[in-house]
Amino acid sequence: MHILTSAGPLVSLVAGILILVMPRLLNYIVAIYLIIIGLLGLFGHHLH
């Protein structure tokens, strides 16, 4: 799980750069983030 914990800052850095370059991506990035967090919250405890 160490790979997943160190991927967070990298993902946010890439997302921030993409938002600066193409501000319209902000809606998609936020939507995808919320969907992933929601799915992990609902089904994450079943993965162990």
N, C-alpha and C positions, 0 to 999 in steps of 0.2 A: 504493500500500500504506500510505500515511500514515493513511488513514481507519481501516484495520484496527488499526493500532498504537495509535491514540488511543481506540479503542472499548473496549479492555480495562478501563481504570479505570472508565469509565462503566457497563459491564456489571456489574462487581463491586460498584459502588455501588448500583445498582438491585437486584441480587441480595441484597445485605446488608439493604437496607430491607425487601424482601419477606420475608426470613427473620425479621426482627424482628416484622413484622406477622402473618405466618402461618408459624410454625415448621415446620409439616408440609411446607412447600415445600422444605425443605432437602434431603430425599431426592431429589426430582425435579430440583432445580437441580444437585446434585452428579452425578447420573446423566447428565443431559444434557451437562454439562460434560465428563465423562469420555468419553462417546460422541463428542462433537465433536473432542476432542483426539486420540482414537484414530483417527478417520477422517482427520483432517488428517495424522497421522503416517503412516498407511498410503498415502493417496492424494495427499497434498500435493505430493510431488515430481513428480507427473504433470501438475500444473496449469501448470508453467512453460513 
